[in-house]
């Protein structure tokens, strides 16, 4: 299980795999060889860097099915299906209105020790991504840059967690922070900078999340940009009043 889910680099995974195989005396088993040959499809070490936005393979479908099943039943006729599926769409749109309202009604309370970076997160990201980012900023406070190597056009920073020797990550960054990559590859997987990259930003006295690390799909204006690019206008007021959250309705009535 550790070999499967551990966030290791490939060489570390290979070392742990062969140590495990030798320990249990199964090096000559055909099924062990078959599993190892298919490692690119199940080992986190080989899947790292693929964008999954924290979803497992089937999670998107399961989440969508859970929403639709609240409105649509297998016994419905075609006309009933269309009517209830339309209700499902209205519910999804209402949740989107609620999320937009949460982003617009004010800023959340700053709770981390990295106030300037946290403020930058609030200004750029949606509220959901902000709350995800808070835990990353907290973990970044326990990170230390233990070594930095200047290779001319870029720097190689070695980052370690305080009190945990022997476990290091390498962050490669240009001096202007336009290109930043970490060996944990969580930026590539989830679309937000990891705590190791944040530690390097703190070391470099950077007060804002660099634009190169901000994925447009997580920003507050992502929907506006998408709508403009498609030439489609979607009016939130088309959502029936009965489906708009009461908190949003109250705010609308006050204005």
Secondary structure in CASP SS format (residue, H / E / C, confidence):
PFRMAT SS
TARGET T0000
AUTHOR 0000-0000-0000
METHOD secondary structure of the structure
MODEL  1
X C 1.00
X H 1.00
X H 1.00
X H 1.00
X H 1.00
X C 1.00
X C 1.00
X C 1.00
X C 1.00
X H 1.00
X H 1.00
X H 1.00
X H 1.00
X H 1.00
X H 1.00
X H 1.00
X H 1.00
X H 1.00
X H 1.00
X H 1.00
X H 1.00
X H 1.00
X H 1.00
X C 1.00
X C 1.00
X C 1.00
X C 1.00
X C 1.00
X C 1.00
X H 1.00
X H 1.00
X H 1.00
X H 1.00
X H 1.00
X H 1.00
X H 1.00
X H 1.00
X C 1.00
X H 1.00
X H 1.00
X H 1.00
X C 1.00
X C 1.00
X H 1.00
X H 1.00
X H 1.00
X H 1.00
X C 1.00
X C 1.00
X C 1.00
X C 1.00
X C 1.00
X C 1.00
X C 1.00
X C 1.00
X C 1.00
X C 1.00
X C 1.00
X H 1.00
X H 1.00
X H 1.00
X H 1.00
X H 1.00
X H 1.00
X H 1.00
X H 1.00
X H 1.00
X H 1.00
X C 1.00
X C 1.00
X C 1.00
X C 1.00
X C 1.00
X C 1.00
X C 1.00
X C 1.00
X C 1.00
X H 1.00
X H 1.00
X H 1.00
X H 1.00
X H 1.00
X H 1.00
X H 1.00
X H 1.00
X H 1.00
X H 1.00
X H 1.00
X H 1.00
X H 1.00
X H 1.00
X H 1.00
X H 1.00
X H 1.00
X H 1.00
X H 1.00
X H 1.00
X H 1.00
X H 1.00
X H 1.00
X H 1.00
X H 1.00
X H 1.00
X H 1.00
X C 1.00
X C 1.00
X C 1.00
X C 1.00
X C 1.00
X C 1.00
X C 1.00
X C 1.00
X C 1.00
X C 1.00
X H 1.00
X H 1.00
X H 1.00
X H 1.00
X H 1.00
X H 1.00
X H 1.00
X H 1.00
X H 1.00
X H 1.00
X E 1.00
X C 1.00
X H 1.00
X H 1.00
X H 1.00
X H 1.00
X H 1.00
X H 1.00
X H 1.00
X H 1.00
X H 1.00
X H 1.00
X H 1.00
X H 1.00
X H 1.00
X H 1.00
X C 1.00
X C 1.00
X E 1.00
X E 1.00
X E 1.00
X E 1.00
X E 1.00
X E 1.00
X E 1.00
X E 1.00
X C 1.00
X C 1.00
X C 1.00
X C 1.00
X E 1.00
X E 1.00
X E 1.00
X E 1.00
X E 1.00
X E 1.00
X E 1.00
X C 1.00
X C 1.00
X C 1.00
X C 1.00
X C 1.00
X C 1.00
X E 1.00
X E 1.00
X E 1.00
X E 1.00
X E 1.00
X E 1.00
X C 1.00
X C 1.00
X C 1.00
X C 1.00
X C 1.00
X C 1.00
X E 1.00
X E 1.00
X E 1.00
X C 1.00
X C 1.00
X C 1.00
X H 1.00
X H 1.00
X H 1.00
X H 1.00
X H 1.00
X C 1.00
X C 1.00
X C 1.00
X C 1.00
X H 1.00
X H 1.00
X H 1.00
X H 1.00
X H 1.00
X H 1.00
X H 1.00
X H 1.00
X H 1.00
X C 1.00
X C 1.00
X C 1.00
X C 1.00
X C 1.00
X C 1.00
X C 1.00
X H 1.00
X H 1.00
X H 1.00
X C 1.00
X C 1.00
X H 1.00
X H 1.00
X H 1.00
X E 1.00
X C 1.00
X C 1.00
X H 1.00
X H 1.00
X H 1.00
X H 1.00
X H 1.00
X H 1.00
X H 1.00
X H 1.00
X H 1.00
X C 1.00
X C 1.00
X C 1.00
X C 1.00
X C 1.00
X H 1.00
X H 1.00
X H 1.00
X C 1.00
X C 1.00
X H 1.00
X H 1.00
X H 1.00
X C 1.00
X C 1.00
X H 1.00
X H 1.00
X H 1.00
X H 1.00
X H 1.00
X H 1.00
X H 1.00
X H 1.00
X H 1.00
X C 1.00
END
